[in-house]
Amino acid sequence: MPAQSSAVPSSTRCAALLEVAGELGSRAASARSARRRSALLGLYCLAGFAAKQFRLFDQGFANGSLARDDQFPPAFVLETTARQVAFDIDLFLRTISQRDTENSTAAMRDTLALADRLAASALAPAVRQQLIEETTVITYYQKTPTVRLLPYAPLALIGIDLASINDTARLLAIVHEAGHHVYRQMTVNYLAGVDEQVAERMAAPSGATPVPPAWLLSWVEEIFADVYSVLIAGPVAGLSVQAMLMAESPSLLLQDDADHPLPALRPVIAVLVLQKLAALDANAAARLQLSAARLDEQWRAYLDEQQTGAAFTPAGGGEPVSLAAARQHLASYVEMLLEGELAVLAGAPRPGRWSKGLADTVTPLSELYTQFTAFCDHLTGDEIPELAAVGDKKVAVTPQLPGVKGGQRIVGQIGDPYLDQLRDDALNGKRTLSTGAWKAVFLAGDWVTEEGGSGITPVK
């Protein structure tokens, strides 16, 4: 691969970041493993992307091709971009070093290998149904489960809990994080805020279901990820959520963080999805319905034990909302997802769910974890999608699924044709970008928000 362009910003920090990402990325061709190659190609794409971002903001404000905005001065824009480049480099280095024998244990490497396969399995149904493009996923250890979405490569990075080396159940967080990737690829647009887009999509014709209340709209991405996790993993996803919430302080059950569904209500999502799946899948109906009932019974008993109140106050303030009314709103929204954006997954035959459900009323709910462990045992030999170089200027995902075109990016591109055209025009002196236009390029979806990452819908 050719060396990265020497046309770097004058900023020493930016130049240093490009040097690190570029040199490491150039080693992809000689990588000793497919996982290492994918990570290095991610760095190669990052270097090309960052070089253009830095050059645009370093030169654009100086030569007048970018309109000034006093609220977001050039120094802020460059610093934020540099911070994000450094953040991504750090994550790529973790994915590489944690797989090196000198820096890890055999148990760590084995668990990451399993986590990689689970991540690929979590995304495969959405790829198969053409909801998203084929994507490479690399897992790594960090303090909390999260997903990092990258606009400049068909690649997602999922952080997992180090304790999962001795507790396979903790790997269930992967399917929720994969749900975030699917949500962003399906729904988020760089032109408007998430809440506004959701409200617009749900604005129904006269006589139809009204738009949900504002407090629920702030939960939509997390609700989507929870729904997706149950569609893929089955009842064990619901049990995992309950275990996570029961490990938190009971005082948080009625606290709205304006991001996640209210803890007291969150387990209801799995129950609602399982009931819907039971209605759609006659062969699995009994197991799914029984699992839904048992999960609902366990959570209600827990709430009673904690003497949880009957209402909560939304994060933005206002009148308290009863849990009964909130549950109805939540049920309507989940139903909308299952009959709308995720209908193709809800209605598809799913013999490959990570758990099947309970066969009788005496089997403990922990049987669902046993089923998940058995599923993991059969993933050992599965291939996973990797990044590969296509010449010097493009990377593409080696397809995992027959007949599915792998995701691809031209090195240096943002991943959205409109944003790439804006940036190229400004760099070539063909256009002066308004504040709104260059901010869209700066955000690159929502890449600069650090955790979470880009929501750009990639080029098909």
Sine and cosine of phi, psi and omega as CSV:
sin_phi,cos_phi,sin_psi,cos_psi,sin_omega,cos_omega
0.00,0.00,0.58,-0.82,0.00,-1.00
-0.95,0.31,0.40,-0.91,0.07,-1.00
-0.93,0.37,0.42,-0.91,0.02,-1.00
-0.92,0.40,0.40,-0.91,-0.01,-1.00
-0.84,0.55,0.61,-0.79,0.03,-1.00
-0.99,0.13,-0.07,1.00,-0.01,-1.00
-0.98,0.20,0.99,0.12,-0.05,-1.00
-0.93,-0.36,0.35,-0.94,0.02,-1.00
-0.89,0.46,0.29,-0.96,0.01,-1.00
-0.95,0.30,-0.37,0.93,-0.01,-1.00
-0.88,0.48,0.81,-0.59,0.01,-1.00
-0.87,0.49,-0.63,0.77,-0.04,-1.00
-0.91,0.41,-0.71,0.70,-0.01,-1.00
-0.89,0.46,-0.68,0.74,0.00,-1.00
-0.89,0.47,-0.64,0.77,0.00,-1.00
-0.90,0.43,-0.67,0.74,0.00,-1.00
-0.90,0.44,-0.67,0.74,0.03,-1.00
-0.91,0.42,-0.62,0.79,0.01,-1.00
-0.89,0.46,-0.70,0.71,-0.01,-1.00
-0.91,0.42,-0.79,0.61,-0.04,-1.00
-0.90,0.44,-0.65,0.76,-0.03,-1.00
-0.92,0.39,-0.71,0.70,-0.02,-1.00
-0.91,0.41,-0.70,0.71,0.03,-1.00
-0.90,0.45,-0.68,0.73,0.00,-1.00
-0.88,0.47,-0.54,0.84,-0.01,-1.00
-0.93,0.36,-0.20,0.98,0.01,-1.00
-1.00,0.06,0.01,1.00,-0.08,-1.00
-0.86,0.51,-0.62,0.78,-0.07,-1.00
-0.88,0.48,-0.48,0.88,-0.03,-1.00
-0.97,-0.25,0.24,0.97,-0.02,-1.00
-0.88,0.48,0.62,-0.78,-0.08,-1.00
-1.00,0.05,-0.07,1.00,0.05,-1.00
-0.54,-0.84,0.40,-0.92,-0.01,-1.00
-0.90,0.43,-0.62,0.79,0.01,-1.00
-0.90,0.44,-0.69,0.72,0.02,-1.00
-0.90,0.43,-0.65,0.76,0.02,-1.00
-0.88,0.47,-0.68,0.73,0.00,-1.00
-0.88,0.48,-0.68,0.73,0.01,-1.00
-0.91,0.41,-0.67,0.74,0.00,-1.00
-0.92,0.38,-0.59,0.81,0.07,-1.00
-0.93,0.37,-0.53,0.85,0.11,-0.99
-0.88,0.48,-0.68,0.73,0.06,-1.00
-0.91,0.42,-0.60,0.80,0.04,-1.00
-0.88,0.48,-0.70,0.71,0.04,-1.00
-0.92,0.40,-0.64,0.77,0.02,-1.00
-0.86,0.50,-0.69,0.73,-0.02,-1.00
-0.88,0.47,-0.69,0.73,0.01,-1.00
-0.91,0.41,-0.67,0.74,0.03,-1.00
-0.91,0.42,-0.74,0.67,-0.05,-1.00
-0.91,0.41,-0.59,0.81,0.01,-1.00
-0.86,0.52,-0.67,0.74,0.02,-1.00
-0.94,0.33,-0.65,0.76,0.01,-1.00
-0.89,0.46,-0.75,0.66,0.00,-1.00
-0.87,0.49,-0.70,0.72,-0.05,-1.00
-0.91,0.42,-0.64,0.77,0.01,-1.00
-0.87,0.49,-0.75,0.66,-0.10,-0.99
-0.99,0.13,-0.43,0.90,0.05,-1.00
-0.96,0.28,-0.64,0.77,-0.07,-1.00
-0.99,-0.14,-0.52,0.85,-0.14,-0.99
-0.89,0.46,-0.67,0.74,0.03,-1.00
-0.94,0.34,-0.55,0.84,-0.04,-1.00
-0.95,0.31,-0.62,0.78,-0.06,-1.00
-1.00,-0.10,0.02,1.00,0.07,-1.00
1.00,0.06,0.11,0.99,0.02,-1.00
-0.99,0.17,-0.16,0.99,0.10,-1.00
-0.85,-0.53,0.79,-0.61,0.03,-1.00
-0.92,0.39,0.61,-0.79,-0.02,-1.00
-0.98,0.21,0.52,-0.85,0.09,-1.00
-0.66,-0.75,0.93,-0.36,-0.09,-1.00
-0.87,0.49,-0.45,0.89,-0.01,-1.00
-0.95,0.30,-0.45,0.89,-0.02,-1.00
-0.79,-0.62,0.98,0.21,-0.04,-1.00
-0.92,0.40,0.35,-0.94,-0.03,-1.00
-0.79,0.61,-0.66,0.75,-0.03,-1.00
-0.87,0.49,-0.62,0.78,0.03,-1.00
-0.91,0.41,-0.72,0.70,-0.04,-1.00
-0.88,0.47,-0.70,0.71,0.02,-1.00
-0.92,0.40,-0.66,0.75,-0.02,-1.00
-0.90,0.43,-0.68,0.73,0.01,-1.00
-0.90,0.43,-0.67,0.74,0.03,-1.00
-0.89,0.45,-0.70,0.71,0.02,-1.00
-0.88,0.48,-0.66,0.75,0.00,-1.00
-0.87,0.49,-0.65,0.76,-0.01,-1.00
-0.95,0.32,-0.61,0.79,0.06,-1.00
-0.88,0.48,-0.70,0.71,0.03,-1.00
-0.88,0.47,-0.63,0.77,0.02,-1.00
-0.88,0.48,-0.71,0.70,-0.01,-1.00
-0.93,0.37,-0.64,0.77,0.05,-1.00
-0.86,0.52,-0.69,0.72,0.01,-1.00
-0.85,0.52,-0.70,0.72,-0.01,-1.00
-0.91,0.42,-0.68,0.73,0.02,-1.00
-0.88,0.47,-0.65,0.76,0.02,-1.00
-0.89,0.45,-0.59,0.81,0.05,-1.00
-0.91,0.42,-0.68,0.73,-0.01,-1.00
-0.88,0.47,-0.52,0.86,-0.01,-1.00
-0.99,0.16,-0.79,0.61,-0.11,-0.99
-0.91,0.40,-0.57,0.83,-0.03,-1.00
-0.94,0.33,-0.17,0.99,0.08,-1.00
-0.98,-0.22,-0.09,1.00,0.05,-1.00
-0.98,0.17,0.68,-0.74,-0.03,-1.00
-0.89,0.46,-0.49,0.87,-0.02,-1.00
-0.95,0.31,-0.37,0.93,-0.11,-0.99
-0.89,-0.45,0.20,0.98,-0.06,-1.00
-0.48,-0.88,0.21,-0.98,0.11,-0.99
-0.99,-0.17,0.27,-0.96,0.04,-1.00
-0.87,0.50,-0.62,0.79,0.01,-1.00
-0.90,0.43,-0.63,0.78,0.05,-1.00
-0.88,0.47,-0.72,0.70,-0.03,-1.00
-0.92,0.39,-0.65,0.76,0.02,-1.00
-0.90,0.45,-0.64,0.76,-0.01,-1.00
-0.93,0.37,-0.64,0.77,0.05,-1.00
-0.90,0.44,-0.62,0.79,0.04,-1.00
-0.88,0.47,-0.67,0.74,0.05,-1.00
-0.92,0.40,-0.67,0.74,-0.01,-1.00
-0.88,0.47,-0.63,0.78,0.05,-1.00
-0.87,0.50,-0.68,0.73,-0.02,-1.00
-0.93,0.36,-0.62,0.79,0.05,-1.00
-0.90,0.43,-0.65,0.76,0.01,-1.00
-0.89,0.46,-0.68,0.73,0.04,-1.00
-0.90,0.43,-0.65,0.76,0.03,-1.00
-0.90,0.43,-0.58,0.81,-0.02,-1.00
-0.92,0.39,-0.56,0.83,-0.04,-1.00
-1.00,0.01,-0.38,0.92,-0.11,-0.99
-0.82,0.58,-0.69,0.72,0.01,-1.00
-0.88,0.48,-0.62,0.79,0.03,-1.00
-0.93,0.37,-0.58,0.81,0.07,-1.00
-0.93,0.38,-0.71,0.71,-0.03,-1.00
-0.86,0.51,-0.60,0.80,0.01,-1.00
-1.00,0.03,0.11,0.99,0.06,-1.00
0.87,0.50,0.53,0.85,0.13,-0.99
-0.98,0.20,-0.52,0.85,0.02,-1.00
-0.65,-0.76,0.22,-0.98,0.10,-0.99
-0.99,0.17,0.26,-0.97,0.11,-0.99
-0.88,0.47,0.68,-0.74,-0.08,-1.00
-0.69,-0.72,0.67,-0.74,0.17,-0.99
-0.99,0.13,0.67,-0.74,0.04,-1.00
-0.80,-0.59,0.75,-0.67,0.07,-1.00
-0.84,-0.55,0.76,-0.65,0.01,-1.00
-0.99,-0.15,0.36,-0.93,0.02,-1.00
-0.38,-0.92,0.26,-0.97,-0.01,-1.00
-1.00,-0.01,0.67,-0.74,0.17,-0.99
-0.41,-0.91,-0.04,-1.00,-0.18,-0.98
-0.94,0.33,-0.52,0.85,-0.01,-1.00
-0.65,-0.76,0.51,-0.86,0.05,-1.00
-0.90,0.44,0.71,-0.70,0.04,-1.00
-0.30,-0.95,0.28,-0.96,0.07,-1.00
-0.86,-0.51,0.65,-0.76,0.08,-1.00
-0.90,-0.43,0.90,-0.45,-0.04,-1.00
-0.98,-0.19,0.72,-0.69,-0.14,-0.99
-0.90,-0.43,0.81,-0.59,-0.03,-1.00
-0.96,0.27,-0.45,0.89,-0.18,-0.98
-1.00,-0.01,0.01,1.00,0.03,-1.00
-0.45,-0.89,0.53,-0.85,0.07,-1.00
-0.97,0.23,0.93,0.35,-0.20,-0.98
-0.53,-0.85,0.67,-0.75,0.10,-0.99
-0.80,-0.60,0.58,-0.81,0.03,-1.00
-0.91,-0.41,0.83,-0.56,-0.04,-1.00
-0.89,-0.45,0.86,-0.52,0.05,-1.00
-1.00,0.08,0.67,-0.75,0.01,-1.00
-0.81,-0.58,0.26,-0.97,-0.03,-1.00
-0.98,0.22,0.75,-0.66,0.02,-1.00
-0.87,0.50,-0.49,0.87,-0.01,-1.00
-0.92,0.40,-0.20,0.98,-0.01,-1.00
-0.91,0.41,-0.24,0.97,0.04,-1.00
-0.90,0.43,-0.40,0.92,0.05,-1.00
-0.88,-0.47,0.09,1.00,-0.04,-1.00
-0.57,-0.82,1.00,0.04,-0.07,-1.00
-0.84,0.54,-0.50,0.86,-0.04,-1.00
-0.85,0.53,-0.47,0.88,0.00,-1.00
-0.92,0.38,-0.31,0.95,0.04,-1.00
-0.96,0.29,-0.16,0.99,0.05,-1.00
-0.91,0.42,-0.33,0.95,0.07,-1.00
-0.89,0.46,-0.39,0.92,-0.04,-1.00
-0.87,0.50,-0.67,0.74,-0.09,-1.00
-0.93,0.35,-0.53,0.85,0.09,-1.00
-0.92,0.40,-0.71,0.71,0.01,-1.00
-0.90,0.43,-0.60,0.80,0.09,-1.00
-0.88,0.48,-0.57,0.82,0.05,-1.00
-0.88,0.48,-0.57,0.82,0.08,-1.00
-0.89,0.45,-0.66,0.75,0.03,-1.00
-0.87,0.49,-0.72,0.70,0.00,-1.00
-0.89,0.46,-0.69,0.72,0.00,-1.00
-0.85,0.53,-0.76,0.66,-0.05,-1.00
-0.90,0.43,-0.65,0.76,-0.01,-1.00
-0.93,0.38,-0.50,0.86,-0.05,-1.00
-1.00,0.06,-0.54,0.84,-0.27,-0.96
-0.83,-0.55,-0.47,0.88,-0.18,-0.98
-1.00,0.08,0.68,-0.74,-0.01,-1.00
-0.82,-0.57,0.56,-0.83,-0.05,-1.00
-0.97,0.26,-0.14,0.99,-0.11,-0.99
-1.00,0.04,-0.29,0.96,-0.10,-0.99
-0.52,-0.86,0.28,-0.96,0.03,-1.00
-0.94,0.33,0.44,-0.90,-0.04,-1.00
-0.86,0.51,-0.74,0.68,-0.06,-1.00
-0.86,0.50,-0.69,0.73,-0.01,-1.00
-0.90,0.44,-0.63,0.77,0.00,-1.00
-0.91,0.41,-0.67,0.74,0.02,-1.00
-0.88,0.47,-0.71,0.71,0.00,-1.00
-0.87,0.49,-0.65,0.76,-0.01,-1.00
-0.91,0.41,-0.68,0.74,-0.01,-1.00
-0.91,0.42,-0.51,0.86,-0.06,-1.00
-1.00,-0.07,-0.05,1.00,0.05,-1.00
-0.91,0.41,0.94,-0.33,-0.16,-0.99
-0.99,-0.13,0.36,-0.93,0.10,-0.99
-0.87,0.49,0.26,-0.97,-0.01,-1.00
-0.81,0.59,0.74,-0.67,0.04,-1.00
1.00,-0.03,-0.15,0.99,-0.03,-1.00
-1.00,-0.05,-0.06,-1.00,-0.05,-1.00
-0.89,0.46,0.76,-0.65,-0.01,-1.00
-0.95,0.30,0.26,-0.96,0.05,-1.00
-0.91,0.42,0.67,-0.74,0.00,-1.00
-0.90,0.44,0.29,-0.96,0.03,-1.00
-0.91,0.42,0.34,-0.94,-0.08,-1.00
-0.86,0.51,-0.62,0.79,-0.04,-1.00
-0.90,0.45,-0.53,0.85,0.03,-1.00
-0.97,0.23,-0.58,0.81,0.01,-1.00
-0.87,0.49,-0.49,0.87,0.01,-1.00
-0.96,0.28,-0.18,0.98,-0.01,-1.00
-0.98,-0.20,-0.05,1.00,-0.29,-0.96
-0.86,0.51,-0.64,0.77,-0.03,-1.00
-0.92,0.39,-0.66,0.75,0.02,-1.00
-0.92,0.39,-0.60,0.80,0.07,-1.00
-0.88,0.47,-0.73,0.69,0.02,-1.00
-0.83,0.55,-0.73,0.68,-0.03,-1.00
-0.89,0.45,-0.62,0.79,0.05,-1.00
-0.92,0.39,-0.69,0.73,0.04,-1.00
-0.87,0.49,-0.73,0.68,-0.01,-1.00
-0.87,0.50,-0.64,0.76,-0.03,-1.00
-0.88,0.47,-0.61,0.79,0.00,-1.00
-0.96,0.28,-0.61,0.79,0.05,-1.00
-0.86,0.51,-0.59,0.81,-0.05,-1.00
-1.00,0.00,-0.72,0.69,-0.13,-0.99
-1.00,-0.08,-0.27,0.96,-0.01,-1.00
0.98,0.22,-0.37,-0.93,-0.13,-0.99
-0.85,0.53,-0.48,0.87,-0.05,-1.00
-0.89,0.46,-0.43,0.90,0.05,-1.00
-0.90,0.43,-0.62,0.79,0.04,-1.00
-0.93,0.37,-0.63,0.78,0.03,-1.00
-0.92,0.40,-0.62,0.78,0.01,-1.00
-0.89,0.45,-0.67,0.75,0.03,-1.00
-0.89,0.46,-0.68,0.73,0.02,-1.00
-0.89,0.46,-0.68,0.74,0.00,-1.00
-0.88,0.47,-0.65,0.76,0.01,-1.00
-0.89,0.45,-0.71,0.71,-0.04,-1.00
-0.94,0.33,-0.56,0.83,0.02,-1.00
-0.94,0.35,-0.32,0.95,0.04,-1.00
-1.00,0.09,-0.11,0.99,0.03,-1.00
-1.00,-0.05,0.19,-0.98,0.03,-1.00
-0.93,0.38,0.75,-0.66,0.04,-1.00
-0.84,0.54,-0.37,0.93,-0.01,-1.00
-0.91,0.41,-0.25,0.97,-0.03,-1.00
-1.00,-0.03,-0.08,1.00,-0.11,-0.99
-0.85,0.52,-0.53,0.85,-0.04,-1.00
-0.93,-0.37,0.33,0.95,0.03,-1.00
-0.99,-0.14,0.86,-0.51,0.01,-1.00
-1.00,0.00,0.87,-0.50,0.00,-1.00
-0.99,-0.11,0.15,0.99,0.03,-1.00
0.87,0.49,0.45,0.89,0.01,-1.00
-0.60,-0.80,-0.86,0.50,0.01,-1.00
-1.00,-0.05,0.44,-0.90,0.12,-0.99
-0.83,0.55,0.55,-0.84,0.02,-1.00
-0.76,0.65,0.78,-0.62,-0.05,-1.00
-0.78,0.63,-0.63,0.77,-0.01,-1.00
-0.90,0.43,-0.43,0.90,-0.04,-1.00
-0.98,-0.20,-0.33,0.94,-0.18,-0.98
-0.84,0.55,-0.68,0.73,0.01,-1.00
-0.88,0.47,-0.31,0.95,0.04,-1.00
-0.88,0.47,-0.51,0.86,-0.05,-1.00
-0.85,0.52,-0.74,0.68,-0.01,-1.00
-0.89,0.46,-0.65,0.76,0.02,-1.00
-0.87,0.48,-0.71,0.71,-0.01,-1.00
-0.90,0.44,-0.66,0.75,-0.01,-1.00
-0.92,0.40,-0.69,0.72,0.00,-1.00
-0.89,0.46,-0.62,0.78,0.04,-1.00
-0.90,0.44,-0.64,0.77,0.03,-1.00
-0.91,0.41,-0.70,0.72,0.02,-1.00
-0.89,0.45,-0.61,0.79,0.03,-1.00
-0.88,0.47,-0.61,0.80,0.01,-1.00
-0.95,0.32,-0.40,0.92,-0.06,-1.00
-0.99,-0.13,-0.31,0.95,-0.11,-0.99
-0.83,-0.56,1.00,-0.09,-0.07,-1.00
-0.88,0.47,-0.59,0.80,-0.05,-1.00
-0.92,0.40,-0.54,0.84,-0.05,-1.00
-0.96,-0.29,0.07,1.00,-0.15,-0.99
-0.83,0.56,-0.72,0.69,-0.09,-1.00
-0.89,0.45,-0.73,0.68,-0.01,-1.00
-0.90,0.44,-0.68,0.73,-0.04,-1.00
-0.93,0.37,-0.68,0.73,-0.01,-1.00
-0.91,0.41,-0.66,0.75,0.02,-1.00
-0.91,0.42,-0.65,0.76,0.02,-1.00
-0.89,0.45,-0.66,0.75,0.04,-1.00
-0.87,0.49,-0.71,0.71,-0.03,-1.00
-0.90,0.43,-0.67,0.74,-0.03,-1.00
-0.93,0.37,-0.64,0.76,0.03,-1.00
-0.91,0.42,-0.67,0.74,0.01,-1.00
-0.90,0.44,-0.67,0.74,0.01,-1.00
-0.89,0.46,-0.70,0.71,-0.03,-1.00
-0.90,0.44,-0.66,0.75,-0.05,-1.00
-0.95,0.32,-0.64,0.77,0.04,-1.00
-0.88,0.47,-0.63,0.77,0.02,-1.00
-0.91,0.42,-0.62,0.78,0.02,-1.00
-0.90,0.43,-0.70,0.72,0.02,-1.00
-0.89,0.46,-0.64,0.77,0.04,-1.00
-0.90,0.44,-0.67,0.74,-0.01,-1.00
-0.89,0.46,-0.59,0.81,-0.01,-1.00
-1.00,0.09,-0.04,1.00,-0.02,-1.00
0.80,0.60,0.73,0.68,0.00,-1.00
-0.92,0.39,0.63,-0.78,0.00,-1.00
-0.93,0.38,0.01,-1.00,-0.09,-1.00
-0.97,-0.25,0.09,1.00,-0.04,-1.00
-0.45,-0.89,0.31,-0.95,0.06,-1.00
-0.66,-0.75,0.34,-0.94,0.05,-1.00
-0.97,-0.26,0.84,-0.54,0.00,-1.00
-0.83,0.55,0.47,-0.89,-0.05,-1.00
-0.84,0.55,-0.56,0.83,-0.02,-1.00
-0.99,0.16,0.02,1.00,-0.02,-1.00
1.00,-0.02,-0.11,-0.99,-0.02,-1.00
0.96,-0.27,-0.19,-0.98,-0.04,-1.00
-0.95,0.32,0.57,-0.82,0.08,-1.00
-0.86,0.51,0.51,-0.86,0.01,-1.00
-0.90,-0.43,0.78,-0.63,0.01,-1.00
-0.94,0.35,0.55,-0.83,0.03,-1.00
-0.89,0.45,-0.54,0.84,0.01,-1.00
-0.90,0.43,-0.70,0.71,0.02,-1.00
-0.93,0.38,-0.65,0.76,0.00,-1.00
-0.90,0.44,-0.60,0.80,0.02,-1.00
-0.90,0.44,-0.61,0.79,0.03,-1.00
-0.91,0.42,-0.68,0.73,0.06,-1.00
-0.88,0.47,-0.67,0.74,0.00,-1.00
-0.90,0.44,-0.67,0.74,0.01,-1.00
-0.88,0.47,-0.64,0.77,0.01,-1.00
-0.91,0.42,-0.64,0.77,-0.02,-1.00
-0.94,0.34,-0.68,0.74,0.05,-1.00
-0.88,0.48,-0.67,0.74,0.03,-1.00
-0.88,0.48,-0.64,0.77,0.02,-1.00
-0.89,0.46,-0.67,0.74,0.04,-1.00
-0.89,0.45,-0.70,0.72,-0.07,-1.00
-0.95,0.31,-0.39,0.92,0.05,-1.00
-0.98,-0.20,-0.07,1.00,-0.02,-1.00
-0.88,-0.48,-0.97,-0.25,-0.12,-0.99
-0.85,0.52,-0.55,0.83,-0.06,-1.00
-0.95,-0.30,0.23,0.97,-0.03,-1.00
-0.86,0.51,-0.61,0.79,-0.05,-1.00
-0.91,0.41,-0.47,0.88,0.08,-1.00
-1.00,0.10,-0.62,0.79,-0.01,-1.00
-0.91,0.42,-0.59,0.81,-0.07,-1.00
-1.00,0.00,-0.18,0.98,-0.05,-1.00
-0.98,0.20,0.60,-0.80,0.08,-1.00
-0.86,0.51,0.73,-0.69,-0.08,-1.00
-0.77,-0.64,0.93,0.37,0.07,-1.00
-0.92,0.39,-0.26,0.96,-0.06,-1.00
-0.99,-0.10,0.33,0.94,0.06,-1.00
-0.87,0.50,0.50,-0.87,-0.08,-1.00
-0.94,0.33,-0.29,0.96,0.10,-0.99
-0.53,-0.85,0.54,-0.84,-0.09,-1.00
-0.99,-0.10,-0.47,0.88,-0.05,-1.00
0.93,-0.37,0.06,-1.00,-0.08,-1.00
-1.00,0.01,0.62,-0.78,-0.04,-1.00
-1.00,-0.04,-0.34,0.94,-0.03,-1.00
-0.43,-0.90,0.11,-0.99,-0.10,-0.99
-0.99,0.15,-0.19,0.98,-0.05,-1.00
-0.99,-0.12,-0.30,0.95,0.00,-1.00
-0.94,0.35,0.76,-0.65,-0.01,-1.00
-0.93,0.37,0.44,-0.90,0.01,-1.00
-0.87,0.48,-0.41,0.91,0.02,-1.00
-0.88,0.48,-0.29,0.96,0.09,-1.00
-0.85,0.52,-0.46,0.89,0.01,-1.00
-0.90,0.43,-0.60,0.80,0.07,-1.00
-0.91,0.41,-0.62,0.78,0.04,-1.00
-0.88,0.48,-0.66,0.75,0.04,-1.00
-0.90,0.43,-0.64,0.77,0.02,-1.00
-0.90,0.43,-0.66,0.75,0.04,-1.00
-0.88,0.48,-0.66,0.76,0.04,-1.00
-0.90,0.44,-0.63,0.78,0.05,-1.00
-0.88,0.47,-0.69,0.72,0.00,-1.00
-0.87,0.49,-0.60,0.80,-0.03,-1.00
-0.89,0.45,-0.42,0.91,-0.03,-1.00
-1.00,-0.07,0.07,1.00,0.01,-1.00
-1.00,-0.08,-0.04,1.00,-0.18,-0.98
-0.80,0.60,-0.70,0.71,-0.11,-0.99
-0.99,-0.10,0.05,1.00,-0.07,-1.00
-0.93,0.36,0.67,-0.74,0.09,-1.00
-0.98,0.19,0.46,-0.89,0.03,-1.00
-0.82,-0.58,0.48,-0.87,-0.03,-1.00
-0.93,0.37,0.65,-0.76,0.00,-1.00
-0.81,-0.59,0.32,-0.95,0.12,-0.99
-1.00,0.08,0.61,-0.80,0.06,-1.00
-0.68,-0.73,0.53,-0.85,0.06,-1.00
-0.98,0.20,0.68,-0.73,0.11,-0.99
-0.90,-0.43,1.00,-0.04,-0.15,-0.99
0.94,0.34,-0.44,-0.90,-0.02,-1.00
-0.99,-0.11,-0.20,0.98,-0.19,-0.98
-0.87,-0.49,0.12,0.99,-0.04,-1.00
-0.54,-0.84,0.53,-0.85,0.17,-0.99
-0.84,-0.55,0.49,-0.87,-0.01,-1.00
-0.57,-0.82,0.45,-0.89,0.05,-1.00
-0.99,0.13,0.77,-0.64,0.14,-0.99
-0.94,0.35,0.92,-0.40,-0.16,-0.99
-0.84,0.54,0.69,-0.72,0.08,-1.00
-1.00,0.02,-0.56,0.83,-0.12,-0.99
-0.95,-0.30,0.72,-0.69,0.02,-1.00
-0.85,0.52,0.72,-0.69,0.06,-1.00
0.99,0.13,0.00,1.00,0.00,-1.00
-0.97,-0.23,0.81,-0.58,0.02,-1.00
-0.96,0.27,0.79,-0.61,-0.02,-1.00
-0.93,0.36,0.52,-0.86,0.08,-1.00
-0.89,0.45,0.47,-0.88,-0.01,-1.00
-0.50,-0.87,0.40,-0.92,0.06,-1.00
-0.60,-0.80,0.61,-0.79,0.25,-0.97
-0.98,0.20,0.76,-0.65,-0.07,-1.00
-0.85,0.52,0.79,-0.61,0.00,-1.00
0.97,-0.22,-0.35,0.94,-0.02,-1.00
-0.97,0.25,0.40,-0.92,0.06,-1.00
-0.97,0.25,-0.59,0.80,-0.01,-1.00
0.90,-0.44,-0.10,1.00,0.06,-1.00
-0.84,-0.54,0.82,-0.58,-0.09,-1.00
-0.84,0.54,-0.64,0.77,-0.05,-1.00
-0.91,0.41,-0.73,0.68,0.00,-1.00
-0.91,0.41,-0.65,0.76,0.02,-1.00
-0.89,0.45,-0.61,0.79,0.02,-1.00
-0.93,0.37,-0.67,0.75,0.05,-1.00
-0.85,0.53,-0.76,0.65,-0.05,-1.00
-0.90,0.43,-0.71,0.70,0.00,-1.00
-0.89,0.46,-0.65,0.76,0.01,-1.00
-0.89,0.46,-0.67,0.74,0.00,-1.00
-0.92,0.38,-0.66,0.75,0.00,-1.00
-0.91,0.40,-0.51,0.86,-0.02,-1.00
-1.00,-0.06,0.13,0.99,0.04,-1.00
0.95,0.31,0.35,0.94,-0.03,-1.00
-1.00,-0.06,-0.22,0.97,-0.10,-1.00
-0.42,-0.91,0.58,-0.81,0.17,-0.99
-0.99,-0.15,0.82,-0.58,-0.08,-1.00
-1.00,0.00,0.74,-0.67,0.11,-0.99
-0.93,0.37,0.19,-0.98,0.01,-1.00
-0.87,0.50,-0.64,0.77,0.01,-1.00
-0.90,0.44,-0.62,0.79,-0.04,-1.00
-0.94,0.35,-0.75,0.66,-0.04,-1.00
-0.95,0.32,-0.46,0.89,0.08,-1.00
-0.91,0.41,-0.59,0.81,0.05,-1.00
-0.90,0.44,-0.65,0.76,0.06,-1.00
-0.92,0.40,-0.68,0.73,0.01,-1.00
-0.86,0.51,-0.71,0.70,-0.03,-1.00
-0.94,0.35,-0.56,0.83,-0.03,-1.00
0.75,0.66,0.81,0.59,-0.14,-0.99
1.00,0.00,-0.97,-0.25,0.25,-0.97
-0.61,-0.79,0.59,0.81,-0.05,-1.00
-0.83,0.56,-0.63,0.78,-0.07,-1.00
-0.97,0.26,0.04,1.00,0.05,-1.00
-0.99,0.12,0.10,1.00,0.05,-1.00
0.93,0.36,-1.00,-0.04,-0.01,-1.00
-0.93,0.37,0.61,-0.79,0.00,-1.00
0.99,-0.12,-0.97,0.23,0.11,-0.99
0.98,-0.18,-0.23,-0.97,-0.19,-0.98
-0.93,0.37,0.61,-0.79,0.11,-0.99
-0.93,-0.36,0.30,0.95,-0.02,-1.00
-0.90,0.43,0.73,-0.68,0.12,-0.99
-0.97,0.25,0.88,-0.48,-0.12,-0.99
-0.95,0.30,0.28,-0.96,0.05,-1.00
-0.93,0.36,0.76,-0.65,0.00,-1.00
-0.99,0.16,0.00,0.00,0.00,0.00
